[in-house]
Amino acid sequence: MTHIDSTVKRRTVMRTALAAGLALPVGGALASCAGGGSGGTGSGGGKKSATGKTSADNPFGMAAKSKVDAVIFNGGYGVDYVTFAGKVVEKKHPGSTVKVSPSTQIAQQLQPRFVSGNPPDLIDDSGANSIGLNTIADKLEDLSSVLEANNFEGKKISDTLYPGVKERGLVGDKMVALNYAMTVYGLWYSSSLFEQNGWTAPKTWDDLIALGAKAKAKKKYLFVWGKEASTYYRTLLIDSAVKEGGDEVRLALENLKPKCWSLPAIQGVLAKMEEIVKKGYMKPGGAGTQFTAAQAQWSKDQSGILYPSGSWIENEMKSQTKAGFKMVGIPEPTLTSSSKMPFEALNAAPGEPFVVPSQGKNVAGGKEVLRAMLSKDAATNFAKTKLAPTIVKGTVPASGFGSTALQSQIKMLDAAGDKVFNIRFVDLYGMNPDQLNPWNSFLSGQLDAKGLTKAMQQVTDKVANDSSVKKVEIK
C-alpha cells in the first residue's frame, strides 16, 4: 500500500466513523488527541444547547451568563481577531465569556469531539489539517439565519456583505459555513526588489521561465516552498489551468471527474512547472523546511523572488519581512495567447470557513460571535491588523492602511471585474493532507509530471469512488 493509499484509507475511516457516530480508533495520527483536543469543555456532550429569550439585541437567543467555546485555526491570520469579537460579545452580554483556543490540527483535535457529541460552539475549519465541510455538513447549523440577522449597528448583515458569501458556504442547499476573509490568490513579490533589478512582473509562463534565468544570474531562485505548503503550487497550477481551459477544467476538477488531471490545460501548465524544477529555479530543500521558514527565504532573505499564496501572506510574514520590501500581488500567469480567461482573471473568494456545530453546548453563542465579527468595528479591526479585507464591504480605505499588498488586492479585484472564480473541491473533501507528499516530491525533482498526475488522480478517484462521502455538485 502506498502512502497515498494509506492516508486516504485513514481519512475514509474517520469520515465513516463521523457519519456513524462511532468511536475513532486510538492510534496513528489521532492517538495524541483522543482525550478531547484543544479547548475541550469536558465530557458529557450531547446535552441540549442553552438558550435564552430572542430579541432585536439577541436574535439567536444566547443564554445569559453563558460560555462560548471557540476553536480557531492559528494560521496566517492568527486568532486575536476572534478574541476581539469575543470581547464585544462579552460586553454586549455581561457575565458571559468567550474562550478562544488556537489550533493548527483542527481535524485531529476535533474529530473525536464530534464523535463524542461534544464539539465546540464555533470552529474555523481551515488550514492543511481541516476536517472538510462535506465530512461534517450534517452535524452543522444552517447559518442563513446569521445573514438574516442585524449586525451590532442595526443593519441587516446580508446587505453589508460582498456577493457570493452564501454560495461559498453551501453544501447542497444548506449554508454550513460562513467564510470570513476575502481571499485573493496570486503571485507575490517585492516591487522594490524588481525595480532595483529592472525586472518586469510576469504575465505568462514563458515570462516566468525567462525571469527564472535572470534571477539565477543574480544568484537568486524564482521560487521557494515549505513542506506544509507545497500545495500552494497546486493552487497555482489549477488557477492557471482554469484560465487556459475555462469551465471545462474547473468543473472537471470540482466534480471529481475521471482523468481530470490529464486535461490538456492542466498538463500544459504542469509541463512549464516541471521545466522550472528541472532548470533549478526552485530553491532546493523545501520538502525539509518548515513553511514559514521557507517563506522567510522570500520575504526576508530574498533568495527567492516570487511566492504563490493567498492574501494572508503579508500578515503571516509581517515579523519576517525585510525593511523596504514593498509587497504586491499579481494574478497567476496565463499559458497561451488563446486562454479562455484573461490574465486579469482571479481566484478570489471568501475564505476561512467558520462553522457552528449543532451539538455545541452554546449554539446561539457561536452564532452571536459570528454576528460580532460581521459588525463594522470587528471587520475594520481585521482589515487593519491583518492587512486583508473581510466579506464586510466598506471597511478598507483607499490607502489600504499603508499596506502596498492590500492596495494591490483592491486593484486586482477591480481589474478582474466579473472574471472571478474559485475552487472548492479540496476544502469540501478535506483532500489537502493527501496531496502534500506528491507535491513535495515533485517540487524536489523526485517525481515527474507524469507521476504527479497519477498521484493527484489517485487521491481524487479515492474520494470519487468512496460511497460513504456525499458528493456536492458544483456548477
Legacy VTK file of the C-alpha trace (Angstrom):
# vtk DataFile Version 3.0
C-alpha trace
ASCII
DATASET POLYDATA
POINTS 475 float
0.000 0.000 0.000
1.380 3.425 -0.981
1.461 6.399 1.343
-1.433 7.910 -0.608
-3.477 4.714 -0.259
-2.908 4.527 3.488
-3.599 8.217 4.071
-6.834 8.199 2.089
-7.893 4.974 3.810
-7.283 6.561 7.239
-9.350 9.634 6.349
-12.116 7.383 4.968
-12.223 5.585 8.327
-12.567 8.981 10.034
-15.407 10.046 7.721
-17.223 6.738 8.195
-16.856 6.994 11.971
-18.238 10.509 11.980
-21.193 9.504 9.840
-21.995 6.506 12.037
-21.284 8.179 15.363
-18.663 5.574 16.194
-15.595 5.953 18.373
-12.489 6.673 16.341
-9.572 4.276 16.729
-6.897 5.449 19.126
-3.652 5.241 17.263
-1.650 6.797 14.484
-2.443 10.433 13.814
-5.240 10.569 16.384
-3.538 8.935 19.342
-2.301 12.171 20.883
-5.670 13.927 20.723
-8.144 11.239 21.670
-8.661 12.924 25.027
-10.680 15.813 23.614
-8.384 18.211 21.774
-7.734 21.890 22.075
-10.200 23.970 24.017
-12.079 20.996 25.472
-15.053 21.749 27.656
-15.127 18.425 29.418
-17.227 15.315 28.931
-20.966 14.980 28.816
-21.527 16.002 25.190
-24.906 15.748 23.545
-26.729 17.964 26.050
-29.259 20.391 24.653
-27.767 23.756 23.800
-28.531 26.521 26.309
-30.838 29.271 25.038
-32.374 32.497 26.246
-35.056 34.869 25.004
-34.709 36.202 21.487
-34.911 39.926 20.803
-33.593 42.540 18.395
-30.425 42.734 20.509
-30.243 38.960 20.948
-31.525 37.440 17.686
-30.294 33.891 18.355
-31.359 33.753 21.992
-27.928 33.488 23.599
-28.436 32.471 27.225
-27.485 34.932 29.949
-24.078 34.437 31.581
-23.180 31.569 29.274
-19.853 30.305 27.956
-18.829 30.106 24.305
-16.142 27.613 23.281
-14.384 28.595 20.043
-11.533 26.660 18.407
-9.842 28.766 15.745
-7.222 27.836 13.165
-3.981 29.564 14.133
-2.628 30.293 10.672
-1.798 33.399 8.710
-4.488 35.446 10.412
-3.841 34.252 13.960
-6.782 34.129 16.374
-6.813 37.570 18.001
-9.476 38.887 15.619
-11.900 36.320 17.051
-10.785 37.288 20.563
-11.623 40.906 19.605
-15.144 39.866 18.573
-15.436 37.749 21.711
-14.752 40.802 23.858
-17.515 42.623 22.001
-19.897 39.766 22.825
-18.836 39.759 26.479
-19.553 43.480 26.674
-22.917 43.014 24.981
-23.796 40.085 27.262
-22.363 40.879 30.729
-21.357 37.783 32.657
-20.825 35.676 29.526
-17.378 34.511 28.443
-15.898 33.592 25.064
-12.975 31.191 25.213
-10.834 31.228 22.062
-8.468 28.270 21.685
-5.883 28.277 18.858
-5.204 25.112 16.864
-3.183 24.033 13.833
-4.553 20.479 13.942
-8.280 21.049 13.509
-9.161 17.578 12.200
-7.001 15.637 14.630
-8.225 17.567 17.656
-11.899 17.996 16.834
-12.997 14.822 15.065
-13.029 12.905 18.384
-15.147 15.677 19.913
-17.682 15.421 17.077
-17.872 11.662 17.532
-18.423 12.005 21.287
-21.117 14.668 20.765
-19.046 17.372 22.450
-17.886 19.763 19.692
-17.003 23.417 20.297
-19.602 26.111 19.682
-17.622 27.780 16.898
-14.844 26.434 14.658
-12.628 27.944 11.983
-12.203 24.789 9.859
-9.171 25.967 7.940
-5.554 25.051 7.268
-3.829 21.968 5.916
-5.438 19.808 8.606
-9.053 20.921 8.255
-11.825 18.382 8.702
-13.531 19.230 5.405
-17.001 20.783 5.242
-18.610 17.915 3.372
-17.468 15.468 6.027
-19.417 17.137 8.829
-22.154 19.034 6.950
-24.986 17.109 8.574
-23.594 17.969 12.019
-23.549 21.731 11.405
-26.053 24.542 11.814
-27.523 26.295 8.779
-26.010 29.775 9.036
-28.532 31.530 6.786
-30.053 32.901 9.973
-26.835 34.818 10.639
-27.130 36.619 7.299
-30.759 37.493 8.044
-29.949 38.991 11.458
-28.932 42.593 12.085
-25.344 43.414 12.950
-24.428 45.350 16.076
-25.047 48.607 14.191
-28.624 47.581 13.418
-28.118 46.819 9.689
-29.181 43.548 8.076
-25.972 41.554 7.738
-26.674 40.239 4.223
-26.927 43.841 2.965
-23.421 44.661 4.204
-21.502 41.813 2.535
-19.754 41.175 -0.785
-21.659 38.903 -3.208
-21.181 35.154 -3.105
-20.857 34.681 0.652
-23.824 32.360 0.995
-22.972 30.381 -2.136
-19.413 29.799 -0.960
-20.698 28.226 2.251
-23.261 25.901 0.705
-23.169 22.130 0.854
-26.211 21.203 -1.185
-28.891 23.722 -0.207
-27.559 24.202 3.305
-25.265 27.075 4.254
-22.959 25.199 6.603
-20.084 27.713 6.645
-19.571 31.437 6.807
-16.291 32.307 5.115
-14.960 35.460 6.747
-11.823 36.674 4.965
-11.965 37.886 1.378
-9.021 35.958 -0.023
-7.200 36.818 -3.250
-4.834 34.214 -4.708
-1.871 35.164 -6.860
1.895 35.586 -7.100
3.511 37.897 -4.528
6.779 39.786 -4.823
8.699 42.870 -3.723
8.149 45.691 -6.210
11.197 47.438 -4.772
13.417 44.390 -5.493
12.039 44.168 -9.018
12.657 47.875 -9.597
16.247 47.567 -8.349
16.950 44.776 -10.837
14.912 46.105 -13.749
12.617 43.068 -13.691
9.058 43.096 -15.031
6.298 41.171 -13.268
5.461 38.073 -15.365
2.133 37.614 -17.108
2.766 34.280 -18.852
4.570 31.056 -18.004
7.183 31.873 -20.625
7.719 35.206 -18.846
8.169 33.262 -15.610
10.781 30.955 -17.064
12.681 33.889 -18.578
12.570 35.641 -15.207
13.943 32.488 -13.570
17.061 32.762 -15.731
17.505 36.419 -14.752
17.109 35.574 -11.063
19.650 32.750 -11.370
22.127 35.218 -12.902
21.746 37.251 -9.708
22.251 34.074 -7.636
18.605 34.009 -6.641
15.822 31.474 -7.163
12.499 32.047 -8.861
10.501 30.225 -6.156
10.809 28.798 -2.644
8.495 26.388 -0.829
7.985 24.712 2.535
6.835 21.189 3.284
3.439 22.078 4.809
2.663 24.470 1.946
3.816 22.518 -1.104
0.203 22.502 -2.311
0.301 26.275 -2.775
1.787 25.220 -6.117
-1.255 23.011 -6.740
-3.373 26.152 -6.433
-1.060 27.933 -8.858
-1.401 25.025 -11.298
-5.184 24.871 -11.060
-5.721 28.615 -11.338
-3.570 28.938 -14.446
-5.202 25.868 -15.995
-8.696 27.237 -15.331
-7.699 30.478 -17.056
-6.463 28.433 -20.012
-9.328 25.955 -20.306
-12.229 27.705 -18.592
-15.181 25.916 -17.030
-14.301 22.594 -18.661
-11.235 22.404 -16.426
-12.807 23.926 -13.333
-15.884 21.687 -13.335
-13.947 18.515 -14.114
-11.804 19.048 -11.027
-14.633 20.283 -8.817
-16.841 17.308 -9.667
-14.038 14.720 -9.343
-14.219 13.515 -12.936
-12.074 10.577 -14.146
-8.781 11.685 -15.750
-9.466 15.318 -14.804
-5.782 15.846 -14.013
-4.878 14.780 -17.552
-6.775 17.596 -19.268
-4.582 19.464 -21.801
-4.703 22.780 -19.932
-3.506 21.166 -16.708
-0.795 19.202 -18.475
0.337 22.311 -20.334
0.844 24.281 -17.140
2.376 21.282 -15.386
4.939 20.952 -18.172
6.035 24.554 -17.554
6.297 23.872 -13.826
8.397 20.792 -14.499
10.691 22.889 -16.692
11.158 25.353 -13.824
12.073 22.498 -11.480
14.491 20.905 -13.961
16.244 24.219 -14.640
16.949 24.644 -10.943
14.765 27.698 -10.433
13.172 26.211 -7.284
15.279 26.652 -4.164
16.325 23.153 -3.001
15.394 21.716 0.376
11.778 22.859 0.613
10.494 19.375 1.442
12.513 19.513 4.664
11.835 23.152 5.541
9.037 24.441 7.762
6.806 26.584 5.562
7.169 29.954 7.345
10.948 29.452 7.386
10.776 28.864 3.636
8.597 31.921 3.177
11.173 33.987 5.062
13.686 33.000 2.383
11.442 35.045 0.099
10.279 37.895 2.350
13.410 38.419 4.470
16.451 36.850 2.786
15.070 37.425 -0.729
16.865 34.334 -2.024
13.594 33.557 -3.833
11.815 36.336 -5.706
8.221 35.091 -6.144
5.766 33.200 -3.952
2.295 31.785 -4.745
-0.125 32.318 -1.895
-3.385 33.751 -0.732
-3.583 37.316 0.510
-2.947 36.240 4.109
0.766 36.133 3.281
1.573 39.720 4.309
0.160 39.311 7.794
1.639 35.844 8.199
5.149 37.123 7.452
4.970 40.638 8.893
7.588 39.878 11.553
9.902 38.248 8.977
9.789 40.739 6.124
12.783 42.841 5.104
12.547 46.592 5.628
11.607 48.299 2.388
10.014 45.130 0.968
7.081 46.612 -0.969
4.876 43.554 -1.166
2.426 43.433 -4.071
0.394 40.747 -5.776
-0.419 39.890 -9.374
-2.763 37.274 -10.877
-1.379 33.862 -11.792
0.162 33.698 -15.296
-1.645 32.545 -18.412
-0.356 29.695 -20.548
-1.135 30.732 -24.138
-2.488 33.720 -26.034
-5.738 31.813 -26.616
-6.604 31.269 -22.943
-10.351 31.216 -22.170
-9.874 33.815 -19.437
-7.571 36.866 -19.446
-4.509 37.398 -17.294
-6.556 39.685 -15.022
-8.928 36.842 -14.054
-8.632 35.903 -10.391
-9.175 33.077 -7.997
-10.817 35.156 -5.279
-13.493 34.286 -2.783
-14.428 34.376 0.857
-12.134 32.088 2.841
-11.639 30.955 6.460
-14.809 28.837 6.848
-16.457 29.293 10.240
-18.961 26.637 11.302
-21.326 26.190 14.253
-21.823 22.536 15.293
-25.437 21.641 16.073
-24.365 19.642 19.129
-22.416 22.516 20.662
-23.372 23.483 24.209
-23.977 27.081 23.138
-25.129 27.176 19.512
-26.659 30.619 19.976
-23.365 31.844 21.445
-21.421 30.576 18.443
-23.727 32.484 16.109
-23.507 35.592 18.278
-19.714 35.630 17.956
-20.152 35.479 14.176
-22.603 38.397 14.381
-19.986 40.382 16.271
-17.312 39.501 13.699
-19.592 40.853 10.955
-20.107 44.211 12.599
-18.192 47.203 11.293
-15.773 47.606 14.202
-14.638 43.985 14.178
-14.400 43.809 10.365
-12.396 47.042 10.243
-10.148 45.763 13.028
-9.453 42.614 10.986
-8.638 44.563 7.807
-6.366 46.967 9.666
-4.498 44.385 11.740
-4.410 41.525 9.213
-3.981 43.706 6.119
-6.703 41.776 4.305
-10.364 42.578 3.637
-13.234 40.666 5.181
-16.540 39.886 3.487
-17.919 43.107 5.001
-17.930 45.914 2.444
-16.574 49.397 3.026
-14.025 48.650 5.731
-10.800 49.211 3.723
-9.775 52.792 2.819
-8.010 53.602 -0.463
-4.744 53.876 1.462
-5.013 50.211 2.434
-3.910 51.262 5.924
-0.481 51.896 4.398
-0.153 48.351 3.010
1.060 48.013 -0.578
-0.164 44.401 -0.590
-3.668 45.414 0.472
-3.698 48.206 -2.106
-2.737 45.693 -4.787
-5.536 43.334 -3.706
-8.140 46.018 -4.272
-6.580 46.828 -7.682
-6.597 43.136 -8.641
-10.255 42.748 -7.680
-11.203 45.894 -9.605
-9.266 44.776 -12.707
-10.802 41.289 -12.618
-14.352 42.623 -12.618
-16.653 39.654 -13.184
-13.763 37.391 -14.238
-13.541 35.848 -10.798
-13.664 32.142 -9.975
-12.937 29.888 -7.042
-12.039 26.253 -6.395
-13.867 24.338 -3.649
-13.239 20.595 -4.018
-10.037 20.439 -1.938
-11.724 22.029 1.088
-15.037 20.267 0.581
-13.474 16.825 0.802
-10.503 17.577 3.071
-8.030 16.444 0.378
-5.084 18.731 1.103
-3.174 16.426 3.518
-3.219 13.636 0.936
-1.780 15.943 -1.723
1.178 17.351 0.231
3.635 14.485 -0.243
3.253 14.230 -4.031
3.773 17.965 -4.389
6.834 17.945 -2.143
8.268 15.149 -4.254
7.513 16.973 -7.500
8.998 20.295 -6.393
12.086 18.408 -5.184
12.532 16.848 -8.611
11.942 13.317 -7.294
8.585 12.922 -9.063
7.990 13.936 -12.664
4.843 15.490 -14.136
3.504 12.075 -15.136
3.996 10.737 -11.617
2.373 13.788 -10.032
-0.606 13.492 -12.371
-1.049 9.843 -11.374
-0.785 10.665 -7.661
-3.293 13.520 -7.827
-5.749 11.462 -9.841
-5.404 8.644 -7.324
-6.380 10.960 -4.459
-9.307 12.316 -6.483
-10.537 8.873 -7.508
-10.412 7.589 -3.928
-12.857 10.290 -2.867
-14.977 9.977 -6.018
-15.357 6.228 -5.552
-15.991 6.351 -1.802
-19.736 5.768 -1.376
-19.585 7.000 2.232
-18.716 10.508 1.026
-21.664 12.619 -0.045
-20.746 14.418 -3.252
-21.507 18.088 -3.885
-22.262 19.023 -7.486
-20.515 22.243 -8.459
-21.907 24.289 -11.352
LINES 1 476
475 0 1 2 3 4 5 6 7 8 9 10 11 12 13 14 15 16 17 18 19 20 21 22 23 24 25 26 27 28 29 30 31 32 33 34 35 36 37 38 39 40 41 42 43 44 45 46 47 48 49 50 51 52 53 54 55 56 57 58 59 60 61 62 63 64 65 66 67 68 69 70 71 72 73 74 75 76 77 78 79 80 81 82 83 84 85 86 87 88 89 90 91 92 93 94 95 96 97 98 99 100 101 102 103 104 105 106 107 108 109 110 111 112 113 114 115 116 117 118 119 120 121 122 123 124 125 126 127 128 129 130 131 132 133 134 135 136 137 138 139 140 141 142 143 144 145 146 147 148 149 150 151 152 153 154 155 156 157 158 159 160 161 162 163 164 165 166 167 168 169 170 171 172 173 174 175 176 177 178 179 180 181 182 183 184 185 186 187 188 189 190 191 192 193 194 195 196 197 198 199 200 201 202 203 204 205 206 207 208 209 210 211 212 213 214 215 216 217 218 219 220 221 222 223 224 225 226 227 228 229 230 231 232 233 234 235 236 237 238 239 240 241 242 243 244 245 246 247 248 249 250 251 252 253 254 255 256 257 258 259 260 261 262 263 264 265 266 267 268 269 270 271 272 273 274 275 276 277 278 279 280 281 282 283 284 285 286 287 288 289 290 291 292 293 294 295 296 297 298 299 300 301 302 303 304 305 306 307 308 309 310 311 312 313 314 315 316 317 318 319 320 321 322 323 324 325 326 327 328 329 330 331 332 333 334 335 336 337 338 339 340 341 342 343 344 345 346 347 348 349 350 351 352 353 354 355 356 357 358 359 360 361 362 363 364 365 366 367 368 369 370 371 372 373 374 375 376 377 378 379 380 381 382 383 384 385 386 387 388 389 390 391 392 393 394 395 396 397 398 399 400 401 402 403 404 405 406 407 408 409 410 411 412 413 414 415 416 417 418 419 420 421 422 423 424 425 426 427 428 429 430 431 432 433 434 435 436 437 438 439 440 441 442 443 444 445 446 447 448 449 450 451 452 453 454 455 456 457 458 459 460 461 462 463 464 465 466 467 468 469 470 471 472 473 474
